[in-house]
């Protein structure tokens, strides 16, 4: 199950990257290349810290998942955990939307 979950995470990241503006997509794709470890780790750590400081202007919560996704490139054990967390957040989101719209929260 772990390998499949990690593959699901990789597919989720690819779908997310496809939604980014071209310049940001190109930058993240460049960082995800295996030879870019020297740039990926500092960038990921800065994004995580920036995501934790989301209450400040310019910085935002969007930085946290992007930083974690970059770190997961080098720490494969994070991929299944991140995929499970993303699925849980999606389930919660769908329940909240259903409740807000007056539908069933099943």
HELIX and SHEET records of a PDB file:
HELIX    1   1 UNK A    2  UNK A   18  1                                  17    
HELIX    2   2 UNK A   22  UNK A   32  1                                  11    
HELIX    3   3 UNK A   34  UNK A   36  5                                   3    
HELIX    4   4 UNK A   37  UNK A   52  1                                  16    
HELIX    5   5 UNK A   62  UNK A   72  1                                  11    
HELIX    6   6 UNK A   77  UNK A  101  1                                  25    
END                                                                             
